[in-house]
Amino acid sequence: MKTRFFESHRLFFAILTLMFFQSCTTTSLLEDGSETAVPHSDQSLFSILSQQEVVELTLITEIDSLLQKRKADEYQNAEFKYEDQNGGQHSFQAKVKPRGKFRRMTCDFPPLKLKFSKEELESAGMTEMNEMKLVTHCLDDKAVSREMVLREYLAYKLYNELTPNSLQVQLAKITYQDKANPDYRMTRYGFLIEDEEEITWRTGTELVEKMGHTADQLSASHEKLSSVFQYMIGNTDWSIPMLRNVELVKKADGKLLPVPYDFDFSGLVAAPYARPNVDVGQKRVGERVFMGNANNAQDLYSTLNYFRTKQDDLIEIVAQFDLLAPNTRESIVNYLNDFFEEIKTQKTAQEYLFKNQNKQTGTVFQNVVSTPPISN
């Protein structure tokens, strides 16, 4: 009886062990048709692409259809290829569609949303996070569009330096190839943005899509951080209550963190189509307007002090970004240094804070500086 008992238990544990290892692996077919185990990874496609300074991508789809149907919220088939840091070639089936509101109707080539097969990603040993955004070159003018893409990418990288609770981005050199006409190829700079699912997974938060949240529901420190950042780069094209160019993610304690995006109307980017936000008293693109919740300078004491400690790091990011021309980097550095000069001491920050009150949105810092122009 004891022998039969132990034998049955050994069989039971053997089955459990087999089930465990099967659950931890997936399979892929070799060229001869046999199967090989592929270990699961905690890496997403986005995180793998982010292992390079500039990733080389090819997107094959019906270009004419993509441009003509920009008003429709419909995906179309595409093939997504990339080269890894060791020179290996990879290909995934994808779906692609235009995204956004203003830019999809304004740009010559609209920004895109990419969606991949979860099953194909999983079989390649990646997580099932299968969506990401692509900021494209927007304008047909190659020189202007290149600089605009690089400037906006730089804005994201500056915010990444300030907090991990920010959207990660990956610079890319993208070849767009027409599926109907393989001879048609166009290569431009763009950058990928991690999807909402990825940032919530990475930061252990939860996406909140409801509008109309009040100031007391927000993490005060993160609200001030994002608001001062928007002020630093001269951006007024945002609203937390309206979720305009801001994502909200919820921490375990219930507090909401604003995560800003889309900086093309900022003074740092200064897109050719950008216009001043007259509703908040902005007279020209690049004029700094504070739109945060601070009631007085003391409310911003720790936030401004944090920015002072990060000045050298932020300036270094711009100065070392050699894909932009030296004169462009210099103009951006000067633009940022004007901000740091304003907040040099708490006294000067307070003087700017109360120079003029904007009754609708917050405080206008009156020290207006010229917008760094996009090079032609």
N, C-alpha and C positions, 0 to 999 in steps of 0.2 A: 504493500500500500504506500509506504514512504517513498519507494523508488518511483512509483507512478506519480506520486504527488510532486516530487522535485522535478521529474521530467516535464510534467505539464507546466510547471512554473517557469522552467528554463525556456520552453517554447513560447510562453506568454511574453517573457521579457525580451526574447529574441525578436518577436513580432513588433513590440514597442520600439525597440532600438532601430529596426528597419524603417518603421514609420517615421521616427524622428529624423533620420538622415534623409529620407525621401522628402520630408517637409522642408529641409534646409537646402535642398538642391533642386535645380531644374535641369532639363536635358536639351541638348542641341544635336543635330545630325551632322556627322562627318560626311566628307565627300563620298565615302563608300557605303553610306546609308546606315552605319552603326551609330549608336548614341554615346555621347560623352557627357558627364555631369558638369554643369556650370554653376559655381557657387553664387548664391545671392549676394548682392552688394547693398550697402547703405548709401551708395552714390546714385545720384540722379543723372540723367543725360546732361542737364544744365551744369551740374557740378563737375562732370567730366570735361565738358567743353571749356570750363573756366580754369583749367590747368595750364592754359597758354596765355601769353600776353595778348596775342591777336590770333584768333582761330580762323582757319580758311574753310569757308563753307560754299557749297553749291546748292542752289534751290532750283529744281526743275519743275515747271508747271506751265499751264497755259496763260501766258502773260497778258494777252489781249483780253481774255475773259476776266482775269483778275482786276484789270483796270476798268473795264466797262461795267462790271457788276459791283462797284465799290459801295453802292447804296444798299445792296442786299446783304443780309446777315447770313450768308451761306458759305460753307466750306467747299473747297474744290481739292481734288487730289494733287499731290506733289511728291517729289522724291527729294530727300534731304541727305546730302553727303557732307562728310567732313574728314579732315586729315588730323590724326592725333599727333602728339608731340614727338612720337618716334617715327613719323612718316607713314603710319598705317592708315589705310583707307576704310571708311565705314559708310554704310548706306542704310537709311530707314525710310519706310513709307510714311507719309505724313498727309495731313490736311491743312489747308491754309485759307485764310480769309482776311480782308481788310478789317481794321479795327479803329476805335477812337471815334470822336465826333467831329471836331474841327479839322484835324489834319487829314482825315480820310477824304474830306471834301475839298481841301485846300491844296494838298500836295500833288505834284505830278505823279509821284509814286507813293501810295499810302503806306502807313505803318501796318504791320501784319500780326496776326495771331497764328501760332503754330500748334498743331495737335497731333500727337503720335499714338500708335497702337500700344496699349498697356501690355498686351501679350507679347508683342515684339520686343519691347523694352525689358520685360521680365526675362524673356528667353536669352537676352544678351547680358543678363546678370545685373540689371539696374533696377531701381525702384520703379513703382508704377506712376510716379509724378510725370505726367505726359503733356503738359502745356507750358508754353513760354511765349513771351511777346518779343517782337522784333521791331526796333526803331530803324527805319530805312533812311535813305538819303533824301527823301522828300522832293527835292527840286532837281530839275534836269541839269541845271548849271553845276557842273562837276566840282569846281573849286569852292563855290559858296556852300553847296550841300555837304561837302567833305568837312569843311570847317564847322558848320552848324552841328553835324553829328558828333564831332570830336569835343566841341564845347559842352554839349549836353551830357555826353558820357562823363566828362570831367566833373560836372555838377553832381552826378550820382556818386562818383568816387569821393568827392569832398564830404558828402553826407555819410558815406560808408566809414570814413575816418572818424566821424563824430559819434556814431552809434551802430552797433550790430543790428539794431531794430530798424533796418533800412533795406530797400530792395537792392539785391546784388545784381551787377551787370557784367557782361562779357563783351569786349570789343571784338568785332568780326570783320573780315574782308569777304564779301559775299559776291559770288558769281550767280547772276540770275540767268537761267537758260530757258528758252521757250521750248516747250514740249513739242509743239507743232512745227517748229523750225529750229532744229538743233544748231544751225549756223548762227542764230541770234544769241549773243552773249553780252552781258553788261556786268562789269565788276565795280562795286562801290563799297565804301565803308558803311557799317551800321553797327548796332549793338543789341544783344539779347538781354532781356530782363526776366528775372525769375518770376514765376507765377505766384498768385496769392497762396495756393496750396503749399508751395515750397517755403515761403517765408514763415507761414504759420507752423509748418513742420519743423523748420530749422530753429525757430525761436520759442517753440512750445506755447504758442498763442492760438487764438481762435478768430477767424475773420468775422467782422461785423459789417453788415451791408445796410443797416437801417440808418436813415438820416435823422437830423434834428437833435443830436445829443448835446447836453448842456456842459458847461465848463467843469462842473463838479464831478462829472462822470469820467473826465479825462485824467490821465496821469499828469499832474501839474508840471513835473520836471520835463517830461517828453513833449508836452504842448509848448513849453517855453523854448526847448531846444529846437524844435522844428520851426517855430515862428521866427526865432532869431536867425536861424539858417536861411529861411526864405527872405528875410530882410537883408542878410549879408549878400546874397546873390541877386538882390533887386527884383524879386518875384512877387507879384500881386495876383497872379492868376490861380487862386486857390481859395478854398473855404472848407473848414472842418464840418460845420453843421450841414452843409449841402453836399459833402463828400465830393467836392470839386477838386480833382487832381490830388486827392488824399485818400489813402486806404486807412481803415481803422482795424486794429487787431486788439483782442482782449486778453489781458494777463489772467493768471490764476486767481488773483485777488479781485478781479472784476473791473479793474481800471483799464481804460482804453488808451492805446498808443497811436498817435497819428503817424502815418508813413507817407511822406510826400513823394510825388512823381510828376512827370511832364514839366520840364523847366524851360521850354522853348521861348516863353514870353518874358523870361528873366533878363536882367541886364547882363548877366554873365554870358548868356547864349545869344541874346539879341537877334532872333530870327528875323529875316527880312519882312515877314508878314506880321510881326508882333505889333501890337497897338497898346498904348497906355490904358490903364484901368481908371477911367475918369470917375467911376462910382466911389472910389476911395481917395480921390483927390490927386491921383498921379497925373502929372502933366506930360511926362515923356517916359518912354521905355528906359528902364534903368534907374529912374528916381526911386529912392528907397522909402518905402512906407511900412511902418510896423503895424501888423494886423493881428497881433497876439492878444492874450487875455490879461496882460499885466496892467495893474491899476496905477503903479508908481515904480520908480526906479529900484526901490528896495526889493520888489518882487523879482526883479531880474538879476539881483546881485550875484547869486551862485552861477547862473547861466552865463552871464557876461564874463565872469571870472574863468569859467571853463573854456570859453572861446579864446580868452587871452592865452591860456596855457597851450592851446592847440594852434596858435598862429603860425609858428615855425613849420609844423607838420603840414598844415593846409597849403601854405605858400610853397613848400617843397614839392608837393604833389603837382602843382601847376608848373613850377620851374623845370621839373624833370620830365614833363610830358612832351617829349621831343617830336611827336607827330604833328604838333602845332608849330607854326613858324615862330622864331624868337620874338618878333615884334608883337605877335598875338599874345604870346605868353606874358610878355612884359606888360601889355595893356590890362590883362586879367589880374596880374599881380598888383598893379597899381590900383585897380578897382577894389580888390579885396583889402589892400592896405588902407584905403580911405575908410573902410568900415572899422578896421582895427584902430585907426587913429581916433575915430569917434568914441570908441569904448575904452580908450587908453586908461582912463581913471573913472571911478564911480561918479565923480563930480561932473566930468564932461558928458558922461552917459546921461546923467540926470538933466543936464542942460538941454541936450537934444530931445530927451523924452518929453519935456514939458514946453518945448519951443512952440508947438502948435498942436491943438487937439483935433482929431478927426472924429466927428460925432457918430459916424456910421460904423466904423470898423476898428478904431484903435488910434494909435498915435503916429503922426507923421514926423519922422526925423527929417528936419529941414535941410540938413547938409546935403544938397543935391550935387552929385558928381556926374560927369559925362559918361555915357554908355560906351564901353569899348566896341568900336565898330567891327563888323565882319569884313575881313580883307576881300578884295575883289581879285 
